[in-house]
Amino acid sequence: MPVEKQQQDQTIHGPGDDGPAFREEASEPCGESDGEFDEESDKESEGQRTVLFTIRYRDEEWNFDFRETDTVAHLFDELECTFLISASNMKLLLPRGVLPKPHRGMIKPSTDPSTPLAPLHGKTLKLLASEDREVEDVNYMAQRVADRAAARTSRARRPWISTETHQMMALDAKYTFYVVRPLEGLPNPRRSELVLLRLREDPGIKAVMKKHKFKVALLTEMEPLAHTEATHEGTSRTLGLNRNKGEVIELRLRTDAHDGYRDYKTIRKTLCHELAHNVHGPHDAAFWSLCHQIEREVEAADWTTSGHTIGESSRYTIQGRDKEAGQDEGGWTGGEFKLGGEFKVSQHEGNIRGLSRRQILAAAAMARRRQQAITEEISGKTAQERQRSRHDDKTE
């Protein structure tokens, strides 16, 4: 088949062509040769091995030959001229092991253009290509589908959010743990952060926070070794601490050797204990009454557990109890609370080295304002959507 003239001696056989090869000579246009090889061309090509390989495209085979020094760049130039298809729409599949691993059995326009063609000698390659018109048709249909989907989405009714839902969202933003932070100096702080976030979003904990109107400025993890004492009487471990009735709550998440994590429900039970210190400091009868009440309420409100609630009644069972005196030494006040490493209030704000009382409260206030802003924004959008929906109903 006719192809454009190349600046190299190449032979291209068309599909099913068993006759003499069509040869292009760089020294003179096709048709002006007298049928004999030019002596100078023979001298120039003498000593260079010819690379022969076959390309299969759409159930037809095309034979190509190139000089030993030719590269992938020459190959794609020739393919563009032969098939009249843009090289950007081409891929060549190779037999396994022909080229080094980085090529992964494929030659693409992004392949290093200096890659030699010599390893392809005697091989059969498969060409995957789409004509420009086919690519344009596919892109056009894809755009039409996207436009239809966008139009369908814009016509769809937005979910209606009730007033009760808005109120619940506002309470979630108000009665919560405003800042959650792991200890950066311990292994795998991301896992500790996920445990703390799970506690904050626990259905039972959220229900208790709203019911009792608990607010905690900072929820963080406790360094196990710093709160473990070994004496001749045995080992004493502090499981949690509450400072200034909700300013800071520390929880023991890890095992003593930092190589594991304690059971989630045990950690949650410790959190219930520390939340009771938001109201009562010493471990007196009033404290234990509130602590056990919070534990029952957390279990009853947690729909993810096996507890069942029907109507206004619920059934609740506690299986076993830890030694209550081991939770902590009661709520405590005063002093400076410092944590190592950098404290980042959020991804949009700066870092704070160490935490004092003022810094903790400031961070909590910032987090609270963010939550309120989000809630107000959602409420505003929902009101606009309702108004737009009523307007659409009238126009229809």
Secondary structure, 3 states (H helix, E strand, C coil): CCCCCCCCCEEEECCCCCCCCEEECCCCCCCCCCCCCCHHHHHHHCCCCEEEEEEEECCEEEEEEEECCCEHHHHHHHHHHHHCCCHHHEEEECCCCCCCHHHCCEECCCCCCCCECHHHCCCEEEEEECCHHHHHHHHHHHHHHHHHHHHHHHHCCCCCCCHHHHHHHHHHHHCCEEEEECCCCCCCHHHHHHHHHHHHHCHHHHHHHHHHCCCEEEEEECCCHHHEEEECCEEEECCEEEECCCCEEEECCECCCCCCECCHHHHHHHHHHHHHCCCCCCCCHHHHHHHHHHHHHHHHHCCCCCCCEECCEECCCCCCCCCHHHCCCCCECCCCCCCCCEEECCCCCCEEECCCHHHHHHHHHHHHHHHHHHHHHHHHHHHHHHHHHHHHHHHC
